[in-house]
């Protein structure tokens, strides 16, 4: 005589065979990068300090006849992939934005004399990267995350925001 199956065993097997409830799909966040370059002159100094103080703090960068750098800028934009385009951001749009807000304004200029962003602001690499970030941030979709890295030399660079 065959025994009847235990209803508790059947219930246990049924629950094991059930597929898990679907999890909500999180959009993929991807970083896109654009590099740009510009050449600019500057002088690091404080007009309210003596020549000796400026020389002691800023050294060669305090040259009264200016000095220049071949800057390299790397802009990183992070966001979800648009399901319609497959882009986080159209890199041509980012290229044009960097040109309008940064390279067209800074390239082959004396940052101290020719760029209003630095009127009263010492054009250190730290201050330049913050100015670049602020200019780009104002023009980008607020849902996109922005990071800017600026190379003053091959070995010296700054990032904003930090972290």
C-alpha contacts under 8 A as a table, 3 or more apart, distances in Angstrom:
res1	aa1	res2	aa2	distance
5	X	9	X	7.54
5	X	10	X	7.50
6	X	9	X	5.39
6	X	10	X	6.61
7	X	10	X	5.10
7	X	11	X	6.24
8	X	11	X	5.12
8	X	12	X	6.20
9	X	12	X	5.07
9	X	13	X	6.23
10	X	13	X	5.20
10	X	14	X	6.11
11	X	14	X	5.09
11	X	15	X	6.25
12	X	15	X	5.35
12	X	16	X	6.44
13	X	16	X	5.18
13	X	17	X	6.34
14	X	17	X	5.18
14	X	18	X	6.45
15	X	18	X	5.31
27	X	80	X	5.69
27	X	81	X	7.02
28	X	79	X	7.89
28	X	80	X	5.34
28	X	81	X	6.18
29	X	78	X	6.48
29	X	79	X	4.93
29	X	80	X	4.35
29	X	81	X	6.60
30	X	78	X	5.53
30	X	79	X	5.71
30	X	80	X	6.20
30	X	81	X	6.89
30	X	88	X	6.85
31	X	76	X	6.28
31	X	77	X	5.52
31	X	78	X	4.28
31	X	79	X	6.73
31	X	88	X	7.65
32	X	76	X	5.65
32	X	77	X	5.36
32	X	78	X	6.42
32	X	88	X	7.15
32	X	89	X	7.64
32	X	91	X	7.94
33	X	74	X	6.69
33	X	75	X	5.52
33	X	76	X	4.53
33	X	77	X	6.46
34	X	74	X	5.75
34	X	75	X	5.26
34	X	76	X	6.71
34	X	91	X	7.27
34	X	94	X	7.31
34	X	95	X	6.91
35	X	72	X	7.09
35	X	73	X	5.55
35	X	74	X	4.48
35	X	75	X	6.35
36	X	72	X	5.98
36	X	73	X	5.11
36	X	74	X	6.53
36	X	98	X	7.60
36	X	103	X	7.64
37	X	70	X	7.09
37	X	71	X	5.58
37	X	72	X	4.57
37	X	73	X	5.89
37	X	103	X	7.20
38	X	70	X	6.02
38	X	71	X	5.31
38	X	72	X	6.71
38	X	103	X	5.82
38	X	106	X	6.83
38	X	107	X	4.70
38	X	108	X	7.16
39	X	68	X	7.07
39	X	69	X	5.74
39	X	70	X	4.52
39	X	71	X	5.85
39	X	106	X	7.50
39	X	107	X	5.08
39	X	108	X	5.24
39	X	109	X	7.50
40	X	68	X	5.43
40	X	69	X	5.76
40	X	70	X	6.85
40	X	71	X	7.55
40	X	106	X	6.46
40	X	107	X	5.68
40	X	108	X	4.98
40	X	109	X	5.13
40	X	110	X	5.83
40	X	111	X	6.63
41	X	66	X	6.20
41	X	67	X	5.26
41	X	68	X	3.88
41	X	69	X	6.43
41	X	108	X	7.39
41	X	109	X	6.29
41	X	110	X	4.59
41	X	111	X	6.11
42	X	66	X	5.42
42	X	67	X	5.77
42	X	68	X	6.16
42	X	110	X	5.54
42	X	111	X	5.33
42	X	112	X	5.75
42	X	123	X	6.78
43	X	61	X	5.85
43	X	62	X	5.32
43	X	63	X	6.29
43	X	64	X	6.88
43	X	65	X	7.89
43	X	66	X	5.06
43	X	67	X	6.53
43	X	112	X	6.87
43	X	123	X	7.39
44	X	54	X	7.99
44	X	58	X	6.21
44	X	61	X	5.50
44	X	62	X	4.95
44	X	63	X	7.90
44	X	122	X	6.06
44	X	123	X	6.52
44	X	124	X	6.64
45	X	49	X	7.90
45	X	54	X	5.56
45	X	58	X	6.80
45	X	62	X	5.72
45	X	122	X	6.71
46	X	49	X	5.47
46	X	54	X	6.63
46	X	122	X	7.21
47	X	50	X	7.65
49	X	52	X	7.95
49	X	53	X	5.91
49	X	54	X	6.28
50	X	53	X	5.20
50	X	54	X	6.29
51	X	54	X	5.17
51	X	55	X	6.03
52	X	55	X	5.11
52	X	56	X	6.06
53	X	56	X	5.09
53	X	57	X	6.22
54	X	57	X	5.32
54	X	58	X	5.67
54	X	59	X	7.31
54	X	62	X	6.53
55	X	58	X	5.40
55	X	59	X	4.76
55	X	60	X	7.50
55	X	62	X	6.08
56	X	59	X	5.84
58	X	61	X	5.41
58	X	62	X	5.32
59	X	62	X	5.59
59	X	63	X	7.75
60	X	63	X	5.71
61	X	66	X	7.67
61	X	67	X	6.89
62	X	66	X	7.37
63	X	66	X	5.22
63	X	67	X	6.73
69	X	152	X	6.22
69	X	153	X	7.13
70	X	152	X	6.80
70	X	153	X	7.19
71	X	150	X	6.89
71	X	151	X	5.56
71	X	152	X	5.02
71	X	153	X	6.93
72	X	150	X	5.81
72	X	151	X	4.96
72	X	152	X	6.88
73	X	148	X	7.21
73	X	149	X	5.84
73	X	150	X	4.62
73	X	151	X	6.32
74	X	148	X	5.91
74	X	149	X	5.08
74	X	150	X	6.38
75	X	146	X	7.38
75	X	147	X	6.04
75	X	148	X	4.73
75	X	149	X	6.45
76	X	146	X	5.83
76	X	147	X	5.08
76	X	148	X	6.24
77	X	88	X	7.90
77	X	89	X	7.78
77	X	144	X	6.42
77	X	145	X	5.59
77	X	146	X	4.79
77	X	147	X	6.56
78	X	88	X	7.13
78	X	144	X	5.69
78	X	145	X	4.88
78	X	146	X	6.48
79	X	88	X	5.67
79	X	143	X	7.22
79	X	144	X	5.11
79	X	145	X	6.39
80	X	88	X	5.72
81	X	85	X	7.96
81	X	86	X	5.58
81	X	87	X	5.28
81	X	88	X	4.60
82	X	85	X	5.57
82	X	86	X	5.14
82	X	87	X	5.44
82	X	88	X	5.95
83	X	86	X	5.46
83	X	87	X	7.89
87	X	90	X	6.07
89	X	93	X	7.48
89	X	94	X	7.28
90	X	93	X	5.33
90	X	94	X	6.53
91	X	94	X	4.82
91	X	95	X	5.96
92	X	95	X	4.95
92	X	96	X	6.16
93	X	96	X	5.16
93	X	97	X	6.10
94	X	97	X	4.99
94	X	98	X	6.16
95	X	98	X	5.28
95	X	99	X	6.25
96	X	99	X	5.02
96	X	100	X	6.12
97	X	100	X	5.16
97	X	101	X	5.94
97	X	102	X	8.00
97	X	136	X	7.23
97	X	139	X	7.73
98	X	101	X	5.30
98	X	102	X	5.33
98	X	103	X	6.48
98	X	136	X	7.15
99	X	102	X	5.52
99	X	103	X	4.80
99	X	104	X	5.40
100	X	103	X	6.75
100	X	104	X	5.65
100	X	105	X	7.22
101	X	104	X	6.87
101	X	105	X	6.58
101	X	132	X	7.63
101	X	135	X	6.07
101	X	136	X	6.66
102	X	105	X	5.30
102	X	106	X	5.90
102	X	107	X	7.95
102	X	132	X	6.46
102	X	135	X	7.72
103	X	106	X	5.13
103	X	107	X	5.17
104	X	107	X	5.91
105	X	109	X	7.75
105	X	115	X	6.96
106	X	109	X	5.48
106	X	110	X	7.83
106	X	111	X	6.85
106	X	115	X	6.86
109	X	114	X	5.95
109	X	115	X	7.34
110	X	113	X	5.43
110	X	114	X	5.34
110	X	115	X	7.14
111	X	114	X	5.58
111	X	115	X	5.15
111	X	118	X	6.48
111	X	123	X	6.69
112	X	115	X	6.51
112	X	118	X	5.91
112	X	119	X	6.70
112	X	122	X	7.57
112	X	123	X	6.82
113	X	116	X	7.74
113	X	119	X	7.61
115	X	118	X	5.89
115	X	119	X	7.24
116	X	119	X	5.22
117	X	121	X	7.51
117	X	131	X	7.21
118	X	121	X	4.58
118	X	122	X	6.55
118	X	123	X	6.22
121	X	127	X	7.55
122	X	127	X	7.09
123	X	126	X	7.82
123	X	127	X	5.72
123	X	128	X	5.86
124	X	127	X	5.20
124	X	128	X	6.12
125	X	128	X	5.02
125	X	129	X	6.14
125	X	150	X	7.29
125	X	152	X	6.66
125	X	157	X	7.49
125	X	158	X	6.65
126	X	129	X	5.45
126	X	130	X	6.49
126	X	158	X	6.29
126	X	159	X	7.88
127	X	130	X	5.21
127	X	131	X	6.23
128	X	131	X	5.14
128	X	132	X	6.16
129	X	132	X	5.06
129	X	133	X	6.10
129	X	148	X	6.76
129	X	149	X	7.05
129	X	150	X	6.12
129	X	158	X	7.05
129	X	159	X	6.81
129	X	160	X	6.37
130	X	133	X	5.02
130	X	134	X	6.14
130	X	160	X	6.32
131	X	134	X	5.16
131	X	135	X	6.20
132	X	135	X	5.24
132	X	136	X	6.23
132	X	148	X	7.64
133	X	136	X	5.25
133	X	137	X	5.77
133	X	146	X	7.69
133	X	147	X	7.36
133	X	148	X	6.23
133	X	160	X	7.04
134	X	137	X	5.08
134	X	138	X	6.16
135	X	138	X	5.55
135	X	139	X	6.92
136	X	139	X	5.33
136	X	140	X	6.28
137	X	140	X	5.26
137	X	142	X	7.71
137	X	146	X	6.97
140	X	144	X	7.11
141	X	144	X	5.70
142	X	145	X	7.52
147	X	159	X	7.24
147	X	160	X	5.88
147	X	161	X	6.09
148	X	159	X	5.59
148	X	160	X	5.36
148	X	161	X	7.24
149	X	157	X	6.91
149	X	158	X	5.67
149	X	159	X	4.31
149	X	160	X	6.58
150	X	157	X	5.41
150	X	158	X	5.38
150	X	159	X	6.36
151	X	154	X	6.47
151	X	155	X	7.60
151	X	156	X	5.92
151	X	157	X	4.13
151	X	158	X	6.60
152	X	155	X	7.91
152	X	156	X	5.70
152	X	157	X	5.73
153	X	156	X	5.08
153	X	157	X	6.92
154	X	157	X	7.67
159	X	162	X	5.83
